[in-house]
Amino acid sequence: MRRFFVEQIPSQGKTLVIRGLEAKHITRVLRMGRGDRLILMDRKGARFQAMITSTGGSEVSVILEKSLPQPPPSPVEITLCQALLRPHAMDYVIQKTSELGADSIIPFFSERTVVGPGSDRGTKKLRHWQEVAQNAAKQSDRARPATVGPLFAFGDLLARWKDEEAIKIILWEEEAARDLKTFIRSSSPPERVVGLIGPEGGFSPKEIKIASEAGFLSASLGRRVLRAETAAVTLVAIIQYEWGDLSLKA
């Protein structure tokens, strides 16, 4: 059954009007109409099976039939901090890590970032990325979409996480003493992991030093040097495989 997001599912009442992009997708792209059933979800995790009662203009009216259970959350909360990448690569990171179960994705700009935040501090970009995360949540049947943002400068980002209780990892291709596989398998399952991924040009040694002072442990992915977007997806996938919910067990 197709899944769609609405801002809020009412706690009382049986009817709801869907507007905006989701309504257009229902009527113009999927050609759904009266009598078709769908699943509605909101950002709080509520979900209902609903039936379309009418369509018209840019609105879709539905009747709420029954409440549906939420998928269980992953046992590990994952925050991915991703340096700004070129548009296609950034969309890919947000889409795939959202599908894999990252709880939040925080973009930032650093010393070697080639894409600037823009004069509006990325407001339009953030709206677009939030839409990407929402679509990924529908695809992967998440309880709620990953949050995206706000946009940070590198130093401010480190200050944000300095005193937080979490396993904090920064991937660095020049790290020679610690690899991610060995580190993860020698650590107890945490409640929260914060991963830091650099831009196309990677992190400078100075940035690694500053991150270390903020409690981040640098780790490599072995002998391979991955593109930034591949490294981000790999990190989240490995965390979910080892500590999260990439299994059929609850």
ZABA-770999 format. One line per 2 residues: number of its first residue (from 1); for each residue x, y, z of C-alpha. Coordinates in pm, whole numbers, plus 32768, in hexadecimal, padded with zeros to 4 digits. Example, Ala and Ser with C-alpha at 12.3 -4.5 7.8 and 13.67 -1.06 7.14 Angstrom:
# residues 2
1 = 84CE:7E3E:830C ~ 8557:7F96:82CA
END
This chain:
# residues 250
1 = 8000:8000:8000 ~ 8088:8158:7FA3
3 = 8102:8239:80BE ~ 80DB:83B3:80D5
5 = 813C:84BF:81D0 ~ 8053:85C5:825F
7 = 80A8:86D1:835C ~ 7FC9:863F:846A
9 = 7ECA:852B:8488 ~ 7DAA:85A4:8565
11 = 7D79:84ED:86AE ~ 7C03:8519:8689
13 = 7B2A:8502:8556 ~ 7B23:8416:8432
15 = 7B69:84F2:8306 ~ 7C9B:85A7:8286
17 = 7CEB:8680:8158 ~ 7E41:864E:80B5
19 = 7ED2:8779:7FFF ~ 8016:87E4:7F58
21 = 8117:8703:7EB4 ~ 8090:85C4:7F4D
23 = 7F35:8608:7EC0 ~ 7FC8:8649:7D67
25 = 8091:8507:7D7C ~ 7F59:8442:7DDA
27 = 7E7F:84C8:7CC2 ~ 7F65:852D:7BA5
29 = 8084:8437:7BC0 ~ 7FE3:82FF:7C54
31 = 7E86:8345:7BC9 ~ 7DE5:82D1:7D0A
33 = 7C77:831C:7D41 ~ 7B40:82DC:7E0F
35 = 7B47:818D:7EC0 ~ 7CC2:8163:7EB2
37 = 7D6F:8120:7FFA ~ 7EB6:81B3:8079
39 = 7F83:81DE:81B6 ~ 7FA6:8336:8251
41 = 80CA:838F:8337 ~ 8124:84CC:83F3
43 = 826B:854B:8485 ~ 820F:84D3:85E3
45 = 8201:836C:856D ~ 8087:8340:8561
47 = 8008:8272:843B ~ 7EAF:8212:83BD
49 = 7E19:8149:82A5 ~ 7D30:822F:81E5
51 = 7C47:8221:80BB ~ 7C1E:8334:7FB8
53 = 7ABE:83BF:7FB4 ~ 7AED:84D3:7EB2
55 = 7BF0:858F:7DE5 ~ 7BD9:86E9:7D57
57 = 7CC7:87F9:7CEF ~ 7DF9:87D8:7DCD
59 = 7D48:8728:7EEB ~ 7D07:85C0:7F49
61 = 7C03:856B:8052 ~ 7C27:8428:8115
63 = 7B79:8370:822C ~ 7C56:82DD:833B
65 = 7C09:816B:835F ~ 7CF6:80E5:8466
67 = 7E30:8138:8528 ~ 7F69:8077:84C8
69 = 8090:801D:85A9 ~ 81D9:80D5:8582
71 = 830D:8017:8512 ~ 83F4:7FED:8640
73 = 8517:80E4:865B ~ 867F:8079:862B
75 = 872F:8029:8775 ~ 883D:8126:871A
77 = 87FF:8294:86CF ~ 88D4:8306:85A9
79 = 8931:846D:855D ~ 89EF:84A1:8418
81 = 8AB0:85E6:83F9 ~ 8AFE:8614:8288
83 = 8BD6:8726:81EF ~ 8B27:87D5:80D0
85 = 8B50:871E:7F87 ~ 8AE9:876A:7E25
87 = 896C:875D:7DFC ~ 8948:8601:7D66
89 = 8A39:8565:7E62 ~ 8992:8616:7F89
91 = 883A:859D:7F1C ~ 88C5:843C:7F01
93 = 8952:8445:8063 ~ 880C:84C3:80F7
95 = 8737:83CD:8034 ~ 8803:8295:807A
97 = 885F:82D8:81E5 ~ 86F2:832F:8228
99 = 8689:81E2:8193 ~ 878A:8134:826E
101 = 8700:81D4:83A8 ~ 87D1:8307:8400
103 = 8704:83D1:84FA ~ 8796:8522:84A0
105 = 887A:85AE:8394 ~ 8937:86EE:83E0
107 = 89E3:87A1:82BD ~ 8B15:8877:82FE
109 = 8C26:8930:8244 ~ 8D96:8903:828F
111 = 8EEF:8967:8215 ~ 8EE5:889F:80D0
113 = 8D74:88BC:8083 ~ 8D4B:891C:7F16
115 = 8BD8:896D:7F30 ~ 8B82:8AA3:7FF9
117 = 8A4C:8AC9:80D3 ~ 89CA:8BEC:8003
119 = 8953:8D41:806E ~ 8814:8CB0:8106
121 = 88DF:8BC2:81E1 ~ 884E:8A9F:811D
123 = 86DD:8AD9:816D ~ 8666:8A66:8016
125 = 8759:8942:801D ~ 86D8:88D5:8170
127 = 8571:88D2:80F4 ~ 85D9:87FF:7FCB
129 = 86A2:870D:80A4 ~ 8580:86E5:8195
131 = 84A5:8684:806F ~ 85AC:8585:8001
133 = 85AF:84F3:8162 ~ 8434:84E4:816A
135 = 8424:8426:8020 ~ 8530:8337:80A0
137 = 8461:82F7:81D8 ~ 8337:8293:8102
139 = 8411:81AA:8035 ~ 84AA:80FD:8164
141 = 8370:80FB:8240 ~ 8408:81C5:8358
143 = 8336:8239:847B ~ 83A0:839E:8432
145 = 8496:8447:8344 ~ 85F6:84A3:83A9
147 = 8621:860B:8412 ~ 870C:86D8:8338
149 = 87C4:880B:83B7 ~ 880D:8909:8429
151 = 8945:896C:8368 ~ 8A80:8997:843D
153 = 8BE0:8A17:8418 ~ 8CDA:8905:8474
155 = 8D49:89A6:85BA ~ 8BE5:89E5:862C
157 = 8B89:8880:85D9 ~ 8C9F:87F7:86B5
159 = 8C36:88DD:87D0 ~ 8AD4:8858:87AC
161 = 8B44:86F1:87EA ~ 8C6C:8724:88D4
163 = 8BBA:86D2:8A19 ~ 8AB7:85DC:8990
165 = 8ABA:846F:89FF ~ 8AEA:83A4:88C1
167 = 8BE4:82E1:87F8 ~ 8C73:83EB:8712
169 = 8D27:837C:85D7 ~ 8DD3:844C:84CC
171 = 8E38:838E:8392 ~ 8F92:83ED:8316
173 = 904B:833E:81FF ~ 919F:838F:8298
175 = 9157:82E5:83E5 ~ 9257:81CD:8408
177 = 921A:814D:856A ~ 90A2:8111:857B
179 = 8FB6:8074:847C ~ 8E3D:8083:8499
181 = 8E02:7F0B:8497 ~ 8EEE:7EC2:85B9
183 = 8E73:7FEF:867F ~ 8D03:7F94:865F
185 = 8D34:7E26:86B3 ~ 8E00:7E7A:87E8
187 = 8CFB:7F71:886B ~ 8BBE:7F30:8931
189 = 8A77:7F81:887C ~ 8A2D:80F3:88B9
191 = 88E5:81AC:88CC ~ 8962:82BF:87E4
193 = 8A68:82E0:86D3 ~ 8AD6:8424:862E
195 = 8B91:83FB:84E6 ~ 8C58:8513:8441
197 = 8C9A:8500:82CA ~ 8D6D:85FF:8210
199 = 8D46:86A8:80BD ~ 8DD2:8636:7F6E
201 = 8F2E:86A4:7FD8 ~ 8F1B:8601:812F
203 = 8F84:8693:827D ~ 90CA:8747:82C1
205 = 91B0:86CB:83DA ~ 9158:8807:8499
207 = 8FE6:87B5:8489 ~ 9028:8651:84FE
209 = 90E6:86DC:862A ~ 8FCA:87C8:8682
211 = 8ECB:86AF:865C ~ 8F9D:85D1:873F
213 = 8F9A:86DF:884B ~ 8E1D:86DC:8831
215 = 8E13:8566:8875 ~ 8E06:84DC:8712
217 = 8ED4:83A5:86C8 ~ 8F6B:839C:856B
219 = 8F48:8252:84B2 ~ 8F94:81D5:8355
221 = 8ED6:80E8:8271 ~ 9010:8021:822B
223 = 90DD:803E:80EF ~ 8FC4:80BF:8015
225 = 8F90:8235:7FE6 ~ 8E1C:826B:7FAD
227 = 8D62:8392:7F20 ~ 8CC4:8465:8032
229 = 8B62:83F7:7FDC ~ 8BC9:8287:7FD6
231 = 8C78:82AA:8126 ~ 8B3F:833E:81C4
233 = 8A5F:8225:814D ~ 8B62:8121:81B1
235 = 8B81:81AD:8311 ~ 8A0A:81AD:8353
237 = 89E0:8051:82BC ~ 8AF6:7FC0:8394
239 = 8A6D:8060:84D1 ~ 8913:7FD7:8488
241 = 899E:7E81:8434 ~ 8A6B:7E65:8573
243 = 8996:7F23:866E ~ 884E:7F79:85C5
245 = 8725:7ED6:851C ~ 87AA:7E39:83DB
247 = 871B:7CEC:844C ~ 85CA:7C45:8484
249 = 85FC:7C37:85FC ~ 8557:7D42:86D0
END
